[in-house]
Amino acid sequence: MSNPSILGLIRNEVLKIHKKRRLLVVSTILIVLVSMFTYANYRQIEKQREEQGTIDWRVDLQQEIVDTQNRLASANVQDEFRQILEFQVQQNQYYLDNDINPNYPGAPTFMRVFFSQGTTLVLPLFIIVLMADIVSGEHNDGTIKTLLSRPVRRFKILLAKWMTTLLYTSILIFITAFVSYAISGIVLGWDGWTAPILTGFQASSTGTFSTDFVHTLPMWQYLLMSVGLSWFVVAAVGTIALMISVIVKNTATGIGIMMAVLISGPLLTSLGSNWDSSKYLVNVNFGLHTYLEGQAPPIDGMTLPFSLIVIFVWSLAALAYAFYHFTQKDVY
């Protein structure tokens, strides 16, 4: 029996995933979600037209500033949420003063918002659905003994599975970009690739707001950065899911663990100011898009390089332990 190459092993993994049709299921769910969000966006535009008699973005932004200021006037607003609202007011006012529409109508803007909102939960959840049983599934269907009896090192087998995870991470990000652009473009239009986007806002959890480093980027360049950050987060989640799949032989248990990791992230983020050490947890750092948008980090001291390093270290540790467990431990 010949010793298969890495490419051959990856091909086998792709065939296994293809037979389960999970990518088709994920793509269908994605199409439904994007369609719903596109319709909601369209209805919002129509509501603005009906209530204000115009779709002028300046009028809309001014009204948003007034509404936010009214909310700030309430004594029931918590301090942490008050800082977020104050940041929104100052940021929106900066857009008005510089005559830049932060929500330029069109599919590129929809993509920007969708990737920003979907990176912390939706896209990581999709990669979990696709890859959570990449090792544990071998136990469930009884093929693990056959797999490990082949004349190929365990290290090579797991390397192929990890590279397959990265491959499907790239496929998922590509499908998300294509679907979000194609569907939203039909309703909202295709224009906006060169629209200016302001980035570089700096806000802290103590309430300070700075525009010293604000600069403009064309939408396409901002989107490349946004998609790249999304890929990094999803790849990290896929790598951690691979480790869980190696350790936990039951697929349902593995999926439950990974979902708990994802869901607890926003909860821990909201408690960040009361637990400073939580900034070293991987799921607290998944909101990378907040740095592009200039929002205040949940904990002082968190920056884009800090979060990238934390995610990378956790991913590297997860990958190293997965290889150790798979190659040194009894996985039958």
Number of C-alpha atoms within 10 A of each C-alpha: 5 7 11 14 13 17 12 12 21 22 14 15 18 16 12 12 18 12 9 11 12 15 20 11 14 19 16 11 13 20 17 13 14 21 17 13 15 22 16 12 17 15 12 12 16 15 14 17 14 11 9 13 10 14 15 12 18 15 14 16 19 15 13 15 20 13 12 16 15 10 14 18 10 10 8 9 13 10 12 14 12 18 21 16 18 18 23 17 20 15 23 20 15 15 16 17 9 10 11 18 18 17 16 18 19 20 24 27 24 23 24 22 15 18 22 21 15 15 23 24 17 16 24 27 22 22 24 24 19 22 26 30 25 23 25 25 19 20 19 13 8 12 13 16 12 9 13 14 11 14 11 16 12 17 15 16 22 23 16 21 23 23 17 23 29 20 14 21 27 16 14 23 19 14 17 22 18 12 19 25 22 17 19 25 19 12 15 20 15 17 14 17 17 13 20 19 22 22 17 17 21 20 22 20 18 13 14 12 19 15 15 9 9 13 12 13 15 14 20 18 14 20 22 12 14 20 21 13 21 25 22 20 26 30 23 26 29 29 28 23 31 28 25 25 26 27 18 19 19 19 21 14 15 23 21 13 14 22 17 11 15 21 14 14 21 19 12 18 22 16 14 19 18 11 12 13 10 19 23 16 16 23 25 27 26 28 24 23 22 16 20 18 17 21 20 23 24 24 22 15 11 16 16 16 11 14 22 17 15 20 23 17 14 19 22 15 15 19 21 13 17 24 22 12 15 19 16 11 10 7 17 11
